[in-house]
């Protein structure tokens, strides 16, 4: 029986960028090989279980799972518009350095992450005497993602 909306699907996955870099996986051996396990020592690497159509994963992943069945292995190429969207200049915000220093108790450094009042995280991409620029684009914005998936279980 092929996967449709409303089905609960359990699957293994490995996500790669265009250059082949692994950015996420459910497989511990792949995580160890890619250096992810070392970077996230507390993480459990288990298959992911989602309800298709509930919006728990990116649009392109849901679309790619539809029609598959238990045991199927598929490579899904997901364009930015079905993943984390295109990178947008308007998501990069400027703040006065003195104002941020007063709020944070220190001047943020490039590469640091700040959390906005909305809960959204942004990376500090520029700091000088007058201005701090923070990029609030999702980390994978503008990226075409390739996922190797293996369907482990399907419940309707």
C-alpha positions as a printed Julia matrix, in Angstrom:
156×3 Matrix{Float64}:
  0.0    0.0    0.0
  1.58   3.27  -1.03
  1.93   6.25   1.32
 -0.81   8.89   1.26
 -1.72  11.88   3.45
 -2.65  10.85   6.97
 -0.32   7.82   7.0
  2.28   7.61   9.76
  5.62   6.86   8.11
  8.9    5.81   9.71
 11.98   6.26   7.55
 15.75   6.43   7.61
 17.3    9.41   5.85
 20.54  11.14   4.94
 20.45  14.75   3.78
 23.22  16.17   1.59
 24.04  19.53   0.05
 24.97  19.94  -3.63
 28.66  19.48  -2.77
 27.92  16.11  -1.08
 28.28  17.41   2.48
 26.02  15.52   4.91
 24.03  18.06   6.95
 21.67  15.63   8.73
 20.99  11.9    9.0
 19.12   9.32  11.04
 21.93   6.79  10.56
 24.6    6.75  13.27
 27.31   5.28  11.01
 26.79   8.05   8.45
 26.8   10.68  11.23
 30.1    9.31  12.59
 31.69   9.29   9.14
 30.51  12.86   8.41
 31.6   14.23  11.8
 28.04  14.97  12.9
 28.08  12.5   15.81
 31.12  14.25  17.28
 29.44  17.65  16.91
 26.2   16.39  18.54
 27.29  13.76  21.1
 23.93  13.75  22.94
 21.83  13.08  19.84
 20.11   9.75  19.25
 20.22   8.55  15.65
 16.91   6.83  15.03
 14.51   6.64  12.08
 12.14   9.59  11.85
  8.38   9.04  12.24
  5.97  11.62  10.8
  2.37  11.9    9.7
  2.4   12.71   5.98
  0.44  15.86   5.24
  0.72  17.25   8.78
  3.55  19.64   7.9
  6.05  18.08  10.34
  8.77  17.96   7.64
  9.58  20.18   4.68
  7.13  20.17   1.78
  9.5   18.41  -0.62
 10.05  15.54   1.83
  6.3   14.98   2.24
  5.83  15.09  -1.52
  8.69  12.63  -2.01
  7.3   10.14   0.52
  3.85  10.03  -1.1
  3.51   6.93  -3.27
  6.38   5.03  -1.63
  5.9    1.8    0.35
  7.69  -0.16   3.09
 11.15  -1.17   1.93
 11.35   1.45  -0.81
 14.58   3.4   -1.11
 14.5    6.69  -2.99
 16.72   9.71  -3.6
 14.75  12.95  -3.37
 16.12  16.19  -4.81
 14.32  19.07  -3.12
 14.62  22.62  -4.5
 14.78  25.58  -2.07
 11.13  26.54  -2.61
 10.05  23.11  -1.28
 12.63  23.15   1.53
 13.69  26.25   3.49
 13.0   28.86   0.81
 15.32  31.16  -1.07
 17.89  33.26   0.78
 16.41  36.74   1.26
 18.35  39.98   1.82
 15.42  41.38   3.84
 16.01  38.64   6.46
 19.39  40.24   7.24
 18.84  42.95   9.85
 21.12  45.75  11.02
 21.41  46.89  14.62
 23.39  49.67  16.26
 26.47  48.12  17.89
 26.13  50.27  21.04
 22.45  49.31  21.43
 23.18  45.58  21.12
 26.17  45.86  23.48
 23.89  47.45  26.08
 21.19  44.78  25.66
 23.62  41.82  25.7
 26.26  43.13  28.09
 28.92  42.6   25.4
 29.54  43.17  21.71
 28.52  40.06  19.73
 31.2   38.44  17.58
 30.87  37.33  13.97
 29.68  33.7   13.85
 27.72  34.01  17.11
 23.99  33.31  17.14
 21.38  35.66  18.58
 17.75  34.95  19.33
 15.15  37.56  18.42
 12.16  38.28  20.63
 10.12  36.23  18.14
 12.29  33.2   19.0
 13.94  33.18  15.58
 17.71  32.6   15.59
 20.12  34.59  13.49
 23.84  34.45  12.8
 25.98  37.54  13.35
 27.61  38.09   9.94
 29.22  41.53  10.41
 30.39  43.64  13.35
 32.02  47.08  13.32
 31.96  50.15  15.58
 28.56  51.33  14.31
 26.68  48.31  12.97
 25.98  44.65  13.64
 24.36  42.65  10.83
 22.39  39.51  11.77
 21.22  36.98   9.16
 17.85  35.51  10.17
 17.55  33.33   7.03
 17.2   29.61   7.82
 20.63  27.94   7.71
 19.67  25.91   4.62
 17.87  28.74   2.78
 18.7   28.81  -0.92
 20.03  25.24  -0.89
 18.86  22.36  -3.06
 18.76  19.38  -0.71
 19.21  15.73  -1.63
 17.76  13.11   0.71
 18.35   9.39   0.5
 15.33   7.83   2.22
 14.4    4.26   3.12
 10.83   3.58   4.26
 10.89   1.37   7.34
  7.2    1.32   8.34
  3.83   2.73   7.24
  0.63   2.83   9.33
 -2.61   4.19   7.91
